[in-house]
């Protein structure tokens, strides 16, 4: 966009409120990579131009803010070499000419900064650069995830190859419980069904305490030793329950075994699949960094690993019905070990 001499009244905008944008003014902002929504606010107020103290489009990510304004004939400038830019205040008269910004001071025009103007060609180049960077980033991330997945597959395979698969619980279902924001609420809903099913219970870290409070007795305390309260560990040992650690080198001689397959959850699932031929139910929230591994484990063990959080949500919405009767009459749940 070719810009000749441009004059107008300054409006310094420091908030995201549209009402703070003065109509038909030259807007002064301090926003890096301003968004298309922000551009919409400027268009709605019919501003003359936008002068940015930061970079309006860095080329680091695709953004349509500058493009939208330029396409609608509103010039966008970045301040490139400020000199007395702090002099800019609301209601000052501004003039932009030959890439220089002037402010009217005591009856004369004073140069306060050099500015850089955007045009469509420049915006397209910056968006192309941003897309290239994004593609490189996601490609690198995908390669990294694939490498992590391969490593995970090898570790899980080695675990089952080197350990005797005992299945000492027969077809008894195993519940893996991990603390999350609504665990106590969901345990209250599922407790009746859980007791009827009589599962082998694996508690990950501090969910052990939540289960005890609900009158449920975990068979195994599983997780990272550093995240476990020593009183909780002592309670496990006094009640002769199993103790499994997943990270580090345990100094606790009472630890049954160390299983480190990348995360507490994945290690607990692998451990559980070794203990039973039946179903493994997980009640908790899968963290983002272990989601890919969890999905892979589910795929490997089709119809054996089930996520219970969704079931708890279904129960919660239908508490007027008997939960057991409701689930037993739902075809989608039939066939999973222990459900009926």
CORQUI-V188443 format. One record per residue. SS is DSSP state (a for helix, b for strand, c for the rest). OMEGA is omega as a letter, one per 40 degrees, with the letter a starting at -180 (* if undefined). NEAR is the number of other ideal C-beta (glycine too) atoms within 8 Angstrom. Layout:
BEGIN
ss = {SS	SS}
omega = {OMEGA	OMEGA}
near = {NEAR	NEAR}
END
This chain:
BEGIN
ss = {c	c	c	c	c	b	b	b	b	b	b	b	c	c	c	c	c	a	a	a	c	c	c	c	c	b	b	b	b	c	c	c	c	c	c	a	a	a	a	a	a	a	a	a	c	c	c	c	b	b	b	b	c	c	c	c	c	c	c	c	c	c	c	c	a	a	a	a	a	a	a	c	c	c	b	b	b	b	b	b	b	b	c	c	a	a	a	c	c	c	c	c	b	b	b	b	b	c	c	b	b	b	b	b	b	c	c	b	b	b	b	b	b	b	b	b	b	c	c	a	a	a	a	a	a	a	a	a	a	a	a	a	a	a	a	a	a	a	a	a	a	a	a	a	a	a	a	a	a	a	a	a	a	a	a	a	a	a	a	a	a	a	c	c	c	c	c	c	c	c	c	c	c	b	b	b	b	b	c	c	c	c	a	a	a	a	a	a	a	a	a	a	a	a	a	a	a	c	c	b	b	b	b	b	c	c	a	a	a	a	a	a	a	c	c	c	c	c	c	b	b	b	b	c	a	a	a	c	c	a	a	a	a	a	a	a	a	a	c	c	c	b	b	b	b	c	c	c	c	c	c	c	c	c	c	c	b	b	c	c	c	c	c	a	a	a	a	a	a	a	a	a	a	a	a	c	c	c	c	b	b	b	b	c	c	c	c	a	a	a	a	a	a	a	a	a	a	a	a	a	c	c	c	c	b	b	b	c	a	a	a	a	a	a	a	a	a	c	c	c	c	c	a	a	a	a	a	a	c	c	a	a	a	c	c	c	c	c	c	c}
omega = {i	a	i	i	a	i	i	i	a	i	a	a	a	i	i	a	i	a	i	a	a	a	i	i	i	a	i	a	i	a	i	i	a	a	i	i	i	i	i	i	i	i	a	a	i	a	i	a	i	i	a	i	i	a	a	i	a	a	i	i	a	i	a	a	a	a	a	i	a	i	i	i	i	a	i	a	i	i	a	i	a	i	i	a	a	i	a	i	i	i	i	i	a	i	i	i	i	i	i	i	a	i	a	a	i	i	i	i	a	i	a	a	i	a	i	a	i	i	a	a	i	a	i	i	i	i	i	i	a	i	i	i	a	i	i	a	a	i	i	a	a	i	i	i	i	i	i	a	i	i	i	i	a	a	i	i	i	i	a	a	a	a	i	i	a	a	a	i	a	i	i	i	i	i	i	a	i	a	i	a	a	a	a	i	a	i	i	a	a	a	a	i	a	a	i	a	i	a	i	a	i	i	i	i	a	i	i	a	i	i	i	a	i	i	i	a	i	i	a	i	a	i	a	a	a	i	a	i	a	i	i	i	a	i	i	a	a	a	i	i	a	a	a	i	a	a	i	i	a	i	a	a	a	a	a	i	i	i	a	i	i	i	i	a	a	i	a	i	i	i	a	i	i	a	a	i	a	a	i	a	a	i	a	i	i	i	a	a	i	a	a	i	a	i	i	i	i	a	i	a	a	a	i	a	a	i	a	a	i	i	i	i	i	i	a	a	a	a	i	i	i	a	a	i	a	a	a	a	i	a	a	a	a	i	i	a	i	a	a	*}
near = {9	4	7	5	6	12	7	11	10	15	12	8	9	5	5	3	6	7	4	8	14	11	7	8	13	15	13	11	11	7	9	7	12	12	9	9	6	11	14	9	10	13	12	7	12	6	16	9	13	14	15	14	9	9	8	14	11	8	9	6	8	7	13	9	14	14	11	12	14	15	7	7	5	12	14	13	14	12	13	7	6	8	7	8	10	4	10	11	7	7	5	11	9	15	12	17	8	3	7	10	14	12	14	11	8	3	4	6	8	10	8	12	13	9	13	8	10	14	9	9	6	8	13	8	9	11	12	8	9	13	9	8	11	10	8	8	8	8	8	8	8	8	8	8	9	8	8	9	11	8	8	13	9	8	11	12	8	8	11	10	6	5	7	3	6	6	9	5	10	8	8	10	14	16	13	16	16	14	10	8	4	7	14	9	8	13	15	8	11	13	11	8	10	11	8	7	9	5	11	13	13	15	12	14	13	10	13	12	9	13	14	11	7	10	5	11	6	13	8	13	14	14	13	11	12	6	7	12	7	6	6	12	13	8	9	12	10	6	6	4	10	8	13	15	13	14	8	7	4	8	4	9	4	6	11	6	5	9	11	8	12	9	11	13	15	15	15	14	14	14	13	13	11	10	11	15	5	13	13	15	13	14	14	14	7	8	8	4	5	12	9	9	12	12	8	11	13	10	7	6	10	6	6	10	11	10	10	12	12	7	12	13	8	8	13	10	6	9	8	3	7	5	12	9	8	11	12	9	5	8	4	4	11	8	5	9	8	9	10	4}
END
